[in-house]
Amino acid sequence: VDHPIESIKKIAKFIRVDVTQSLIERVAAGCKFDNVKKAAEDAIASGGQGDLSHLRRGKVGDWRNHFSNPLRREFEQELSEQLRCVDVKYSIGEGDFWSPSRSISGPGEEVLVRKHKY
């Protein structure tokens, strides 16, 4: 997330939760990859069950390296359905954005996401 503080404020407003600046900053810090990984490591070291192999530092747009074209279409269809009433846009890397209201995937299309420059 490029702007975590602003994003957290928007989420809090959307779910109608009053938050203080201090709480927003704690949530932002807690969501940083290194802190999430350390918390998972600490939990496992304290006897918790789990596996850290699924944790990786993602990059915007890296999903292209992990989704086949059919999987991309399936994912977009499900995401569009789940977010149909939400006015959002997501960075998909390389300066491109996706939103459910602007999503177009037709039969035989190779690319799941129609790119929009905002």
N, C-alpha and C positions, 0 to 999 in steps of 0.2 A: 504494500500500500504506500503510495507516494506521500500522502498526507494523513498519517494515522490520527492525529488529534482531531482534525476536522471530520474524519470518517467516524470516529467514535462518537462525536457530538451528534452527527446526523443519525446514527443508529439509535442513540439514546432518545433523541427526539421522536424518531419513528416509533419506537416501542413505548413511548411516553414514560420515560424514567428520568427523574430529576437527578442530575449528577453535579458534583463539584469539580472544579479544575484539578484538584488534587487526585480525585478518583480517576478522572480521564487520563491524567499523566501516569498513574499506577497501572491502569489497563494497557496503555500504550507500551509501557516498559515491559509488562508481563507478556505481551504478544511478540516481542522481538525474538527472532529465531534462537539466538544464543541463550536467552532466558528460558524459553520453552524447552530446549534441549537439556539445559542444566536441571530444570525441575523434573524432567522425566528421568534423567540419570540419578538424581537424588532419591526419587521414589523407588527406583529399582534397587539402589544400594540399601535402602531401608527395608527391603524385603518385599516390595511390590512386584507384581508380575508384569512383564512387558518385554518389548523388543524395540530397540532404537533403530533398527535397520530401515524403517519406513520414513524416518525423519531425514529430510534433506533440505538444503537451502535452495528454494525454488527461484526461478527468474521469470519475469513477465515474458510470456511468449514461449517458454520452454515446453509447454503442453504440446506444441506441434511435434516434438520429438518422441512423444509417448502415445499419441492418439492416431489410430488408423483413420482413413477417411470415413468408413462406415461408422466407426465409434464416434467420430466428431459429429456426424449428422445426428446420431442417436442422442448424444449428450446435449446438443443444441436444442433438439426437439423437447427433451425433458426439461431443460433449464428454462426454455421459453414458456412452457406450460406452467411451471412452478412460479415464475416471476412475471406472469402476464399482466398483473395489475400493479406492478412496481416500476416506477420511473427511475431506472438505473442505467448506467453505462459502465462497462468494464474495459480496462486497458488489456488488449490481447497481445501487446508487444509491437515493436517496430512502428510506434506511433499510431497504431490502429485501435479502434474501439468497437465493442459489440454491445448491443442492447436488444432485449427481447422484442421490443416493438419494431425494430428495424431488421430483424433476422429473416433471412431468406435462404432456404435450402430446398432445392427442387430435385426431382428425380434425375439421377445421373450427374449431378454436380460433384465436382472433385473437391471443392473447398466448402467447408462447413459454414464458415462465417463470412458474411458480407462485410467488407471493411468500410469503416466510416472514419473520416478525419474530422475531428471536432475542433 
